[in-house]
Amino acid sequence: MNEKVLCVPEHALNEFSYPFAEGFCVWFNWMDRKIAEINYGFKQIIPYIVLRDTTGKILFYQRQGNEKRLESKWSIGIGGHINYEDFKQCKANHKTLHEMYMEVLTKGITRELKEEVGIELKDIEPLKFKGIINLGDSKVD
């Protein structure tokens, strides 16, 4: 089975000043990851979380692992694709589309934290949107 990931048309990023506003969610699409990786008309939604310790120091590390394009690059946080399995685990009683997708993003980042650094969060505070990384300088931006 092909992994489906959450994507948005690239042009939609320029149409909203606060991208996770209610209207932005109508642009969300589930796309086969293999297609999303080569279709530059779409951007993959990849939530990213920065971890700090109690002294305020930020976790950073040099990447290793499965994806060649990321190997040896430095990261200051944990992130990963939102897949359709994250969506299937969500509650069905959301009042708005925005509320539902915020839960999907929370499920995805919670899964990534467990996979990448072994942190399991039982109760996570609601995500706070801080901005978008959309440089376009490389295939990973």
Solvent accessible surface area in square Angstrom, and as a share of the most:
residue,aa,sasa,rsa
1,M,216,0.97
2,N,82,0.42
3,E,65,0.29
4,K,86,0.36
5,V,1,0.00
6,L,0,0.00
7,C,0,0.00
8,V,0,0.00
9,P,15,0.09
10,E,66,0.30
11,H,90,0.40
12,A,0,0.00
13,L,24,0.12
14,N,128,0.66
15,E,101,0.45
16,F,60,0.25
17,S,125,0.80
18,Y,109,0.42
19,P,8,0.05
20,F,21,0.09
21,A,34,0.26
22,E,85,0.38
23,G,30,0.29
24,F,1,0.00
25,C,3,0.02
26,V,105,0.60
27,W,75,0.26
28,F,19,0.08
29,N,56,0.29
30,W,60,0.21
31,M,25,0.11
32,D,30,0.15
33,R,59,0.22
34,K,157,0.67
35,I,89,0.45
36,A,4,0.03
37,E,42,0.19
38,I,131,0.66
39,N,51,0.26
40,Y,126,0.48
41,G,41,0.39
42,F,52,0.22
43,K,41,0.17
44,Q,40,0.18
45,I,17,0.09
46,I,77,0.39
47,P,22,0.14
48,Y,89,0.34
49,I,40,0.20
50,V,65,0.37
51,L,39,0.19
52,R,175,0.64
53,D,79,0.41
54,T,147,0.86
55,T,106,0.61
56,G,39,0.38
57,K,145,0.62
58,I,82,0.42
59,L,66,0.33
60,F,131,0.55
61,Y,60,0.23
62,Q,83,0.37
63,R,49,0.18
64,Q,155,0.69
65,G,53,0.51
66,N,154,0.79
67,E,55,0.25
68,K,164,0.70
69,R,80,0.29
70,L,30,0.15
71,E,70,0.32
72,S,67,0.43
73,K,98,0.42
74,W,158,0.55
75,S,11,0.07
76,I,96,0.49
77,G,0,0.00
78,I,1,0.00
79,G,13,0.13
80,G,10,0.10
81,H,17,0.08
82,I,0,0.00
83,N,21,0.11
84,Y,79,0.30
85,E,71,0.32
86,D,3,0.01
87,F,55,0.23
88,K,120,0.51
89,Q,120,0.54
90,C,21,0.13
91,K,134,0.57
92,A,110,0.86
93,N,121,0.62
94,H,46,0.21
95,K,183,0.78
96,T,61,0.36
97,L,69,0.34
98,H,47,0.21
99,E,73,0.33
100,M,38,0.17
101,Y,17,0.06
102,M,41,0.18
103,E,27,0.12
104,V,0,0.00
105,L,8,0.04
106,T,25,0.14
107,K,66,0.28
108,G,0,0.00
109,I,1,0.01
110,T,32,0.19
111,R,59,0.22
112,E,13,0.06
113,L,2,0.01
114,K,111,0.47
115,E,109,0.49
116,E,89,0.40
117,V,63,0.36
118,G,59,0.57
119,I,67,0.34
120,E,96,0.43
121,L,58,0.29
122,K,163,0.69
123,D,137,0.71
124,I,54,0.27
125,E,127,0.57
126,P,114,0.72
127,L,49,0.24
128,K,140,0.59
129,F,55,0.23
130,K,177,0.75
131,G,48,0.47
132,I,74,0.37
133,I,123,0.62
134,N,52,0.27
135,L,121,0.60
136,G,54,0.52
137,D,119,0.62
138,S,56,0.36
139,K,150,0.64
140,V,52,0.30
141,D,45,0.23
